[in-house]
Structure formats: structure tokens, C-alpha cells
């Protein structure tokens, strides 16, 4: 017992030195020298404690003593000259590798059961005081299976792995869970946030790191698997949870409470007063497939908003100066017309030729992906809609920068497109982006739903601008014939669809003189499913005044869309 306690203290000390070293690297890169100096003030006493306790006399560690003394000398010299870049380099190339080597000597990869049970009993005592009902649940329900394993990470803390139908996966880093958790928490932290709603406890590292960033914020942690809660209680003492009234652990087996909070809070990371966080590895232990897929979709949507926030803000800033005309200006061009929304799915190749010489009363709204394909075939769309905030979108317009085809541009679209395109441009403000909503309110402009893609946005545009009928072509929402898009489009790729989920689909076949619908199964991705469900919900809205058709030559079946062949729609 005495030797174990000594080793544990030594592991804790070296781990603390390692963590502080990594923080200094981060602060030095950001030129936060005040914080870097704070790291040095904390790390020097740790060095002193290592030598005072004769830590390097332990078996296998004597070679580290001279190396540590050399590193300390280099750090102090760099500190005296104020060379923070050198300090960061010393930490990264010398101190952290030495710490890893020492921890490798000390750590056993498998966590000891005796140690886990001791910590577990400690946490149970704390839980019985904070939440007696949860304590009874944890102690009375039996673990199901043994798909989880607690292991020692390289840094000395415990990590956790699970097993599902895809194999083994990690819920935390096998190298340094605490450092990973700090990066995780920093990515979500916002000073305006009053409450964080976190799905997925794991071993608690990310929740603990988040709590350390803001003592005033509330953190509600939702976990659907009682075995995860047990394992977290075995891995470490969770005093940060038990002793903070602002942090609560909620057992939520069907995630009904989490979803309810999500609905109450509105959007996820776009709402800075209440931030929803999904710990992505925890999605893999949701047993119910539909629930897991729904949570995966939420994560994708949130990740897009959160990770592109700065890019969206910069694009918006430039676009409102470069594009002075609102989409409202072209309302009359859409109102009462029969719209054809041209998407880029594989089946577009089968009926694109029918867009030439349209009768009066029709209007073509194309997505940017198909613009060059249309122009190459002598088909001039009436409008092209573009929503992507990233610079690859510019490829869709190469060779056509001087074109006079009008563009409908989302307020956060890639600014380089707005700068280079010489033809008419009209700005559309989207719901869900704070600055766009403010601009729309100030200028009395319409707001549009986006649904996450350019095609879903196009649907809402045609509805709100008053089209009498709307028909889609190229809206496969499936990997038809193992292709992602139609040939000649900017995004065309061939796809190996084996392993993709199959969904109810259709294709048109000719029987004698008649065309009939044949039901088939088509391979789809979760993203396709998400877009399809959004569009189905949009067309089911009460009060929808236009009819919506699917004139695509095949693909996934969309509930609420009337199937029709394009040549019949044009009659």
C-alpha cells in the first residue's frame, strides 16, 4: 500500500509537470506571456518536489535525473532572457518527452481492481448525499455485458474504451485524456453562456475541464448508460461534481430530458446563453439506432455552426458591403411561376436536356454545383443559388466570372465569390445566424430557412417568394449507380456504396407506352437522410400554398412530394 501511494504521488507530480508544460506551449504560441509566466511559477515547485522526495532513486528512473537537471537549466536561462519561443521548444522537445518516458516506467496499462473499488466506494458515499435516487439506481442495476475497459493512459490517468458493432473505440485519449479535455472545453466555452447541457459523461474529464473555465456557469450532464456512470466513479474521485451545486449529473436512458432541453434552448452552439454539447464518442453506446442517428445529425449540424463561426462572420462582414441588393428585389420574378430547382444528383444526366426552350411561366433555379454543366449544354438558368462559406465553392464558377446570370447568395457565402463574380448578385438573410437576423430586422428583409444545404435553402426560397408549383430534378438524395453527383458537375465522384444504409427508393421504367414507378432500395448517407427529413417536414407545413413535385428520374422517396416525370411537369 505504501509503495502504491508513493508511485501514485509520483505519477501525479510528473503528470502535473507534463500538463503545465503543454499549457506553456499553448500560451507561448498565442503570445499570452502573462499566462506563460504563471505556468513557470507553478511548475518550478513541482521540480523541487521531485528532487526533495528522491523520486529519481526509483528503479529505472535514475537516468532521468541528469536530463531533468539539464532541462531545468535551459528553462531558467530562457526565462531570464524572456525567450518564450525557446521555453515552448524546450517544453515540447525535451520536458514532455522526458515526462512520457518516466510515466511509461511507472504506469501499468491495466488499472488495478482494488484501486478502482476504493475510489468507487468513495464516490458512492458522495453520490448518496448529492442524489440518493441516482445512488440507488447505480447500486441496484446490474451491468449489461463487458464492452467497456478502463486502461491506464500514457499520461498516467485512466482512459476508457468501448466495443460496438464497428469494433473497439476510445471515449478519451489513450495518450493524455486531461489535455484532450482541456482542448475540448476551450472549444465550447463562451463567456456569455449561463448553462451548458452536455450529453455524455465518459470518465468526466471534459466536464471537469469545462467547470474549471467558469465558476459561475451551470453544467447539466446527461448520461444514458448507468455502466458509464459506474466506470467514471471507479476511475477518479469526482469531487468537482459532488461538491459543486452548479453541476448536476442526470441519468437519461432515452435522452428525453436532453432533447427537451435542446428544444427549449433553441439552436445549439449558435445560442450563446445556453450551449448544447454532444460528446461524440458517447454516441456509440446509444443502443437505439434511430436515436443515435438523430443525435449524430444534431452533432453534424452543431459542428458546422461552431467550427465555421469565424469564417461565417468574416464572410458576412464583406458580403453586406459587396452585395447591396436583397433577394426581395426579385420576388416578382418568382411569384406565381412554376419553379424547377436543379440539384446535382446522378439522375440529372437523364433529363437535363428537357430544360432547353422551356414554355413561358417556368423559372429555373440551379444550385451552384450544376452551373457549369448547364452552361456547357446551352442551358441558361434564370438564377443560381449559392450558400457554401468555403473557398472551394469558387471552382463552380471558373470560366464564368463575367457571366450575367443572377446569383442568389446567402449572407455568409464565401466572400471570394462575391468579390470576383461580375454579374447581378442578390443577398438572402438566413434564420439561425445572429447578424443576418439583425440585418433582416433592421432593413425589413425576409428571412429564409436553410435546412443545412443549398438544395433545402432553394426549396424555402421558392416557397417564400410565392412560386405556384415547385419541381426538383437531380434530387436523388442517394448514391444512384454508385455516383455522388451527375457527370460534369463540380462535385462528381464515384462512390463505393457497399455498407451504406439502404432506403426506400424508386426509378422510372417504361412498360409498353407507359412510364411506371418501380420501387427499389437505394444507398444513402446520414446527411442525405437529414436533408430528406427536413424537406419532408417543410412541405408538410400547414398553409403551404404551392404544390411540390419530385421530377427526379430516381433516388430516395420523399414523403409529401408528388412523383412526376419532368416532361409531364412541363406540359
GIVEN-V436016 format. One line per field, one symbol per residue. ss: DSSP state (A for helix, B for strand, O for the rest). phi: phi as a letter, one per 20 degrees, with the letter a starting at -180 (. if undefined). psi: psi as a letter, one per 40 degrees, with the letter a starting at -180 (. if undefined). A space follows every 10 residues. Layout:
# GIVEN-V436016
ss = ???
phi = ???
psi = ???
This chain:
# GIVEN-V436016
ss = OAAAAAAAAA AAAAAAAAAA AAAAAAAAAO OOAAAAAAAA AAAAAAAAAA AAOOAAAOOO OOAAAAAAAA AAAAAAAAAA OOOAAAAAAA AAAAAAAAAA AAAAAAOOOB OOAAAAAAAA AAAAAAAAAA OAAAAAAAAA OOOOOOOOBB BBOOOOOBBB BBBBOOBBBB OOOOOOAAAA AAAAAAAAOO OOOOBBBBBO OOOOAAAAAA AAAOOOOBBB BBBOOAAAAA AAAAAOOOAA AAOOOOBBBB BOOOOAAAAA AAAAAOOOOO OOOBBBBBOA AAAAAOOOAA AAAAAAAAAA AAAAAAAOAA AAAAAAAAAA AAOOOBAAAA AAAAOOOBBB BBOOOOOAAA AAAAAOOOOO OBBBBBBAAA AAAAAAOOOO OOBBBBOOOO AAAAAAAOOO OOOOOBBBBB OOOOAAAAAA OOOOBBBBBB OOOAAAAAAA AAAOOOBBOO OOOAAAAAAA AAAAOOOOBB BBBOOOOOOA AABOOOOOOO OOOBOOOOOO BBBBBBBBBB BOOBBBBBBB BBBBOAAAAA AAAAAAAAAO OOOOOOBBBB OOOBBBOOOO OBBOOAAAAO O
phi = .fffffffff ggffffffff ffffgffffe leffffffff feefffgffg ffelfeefgn dfffffffff ffffffffff emefffgfff ffecffffff fffffeeefe ffffffffff ffffgfffef bgffffffed eefdmcfdce cfefeofecc ccccfeoebd ebfeebfffg fffgfffdfb fefebdddeo elengfffff ffebfefecd ddcedffffg fffefafefg efecfedcdc fcgdlfffff fffffnfeff deecdecdfg gfffdeffgf ffffffffff fffffffdgf ffffffgfff eeceeefgfd gffdgmeeec eeedfgfgge cfffeflfff ndcdddegge gfffffemde ffbcdccfee fgffgfdgnc fefdffdddf fdfgfffffe feffcceced fndgffffff ffeldfdcfd mnbffffgff ffffenffcc cdcmeflaef llcebffmef dfbeceefnf fecfcbbece dmedecedfb dcfcdgfgff fgfffffffe gfnfededdd effrpffdfn eefbegfffe e
psi = dddddddddd dddddddddd ddddddddde fgdddddddd dddddddddd ddefdeeihe edeedddddd dddddddddd efgddddddd ddeddddddd ddddddhhdh ihdddddddd dddddddddd gdddddddee iiihafeihh ihidediiih iihaeeaiih eihedgdddd ddddddddhh eehdhhhhhh dbeedddddd dedheeiihh hhhehddddd ddeddihfdd ddeheehhhh hgdefddddd ddddebibee hedhhhhhhd dedeehdhdd dddddddddd ddddddeedd ddddddddde ddgehiddde ddddheihih hhieideddd eddeeifiii eihhhiidde ddddddefhh idihhhehei dedddeehef deiehihhhi deihdddddd heaihhhhhi iehddddddd ddefiiiiid eeiddddddd ddddefidih hiiegdfigh ffidiiieid ehiihhehei iiihaiihih hbeihihhhi hihiiddddd ddddddddee hheheiihih eieiaihhhe hhhiidddde .
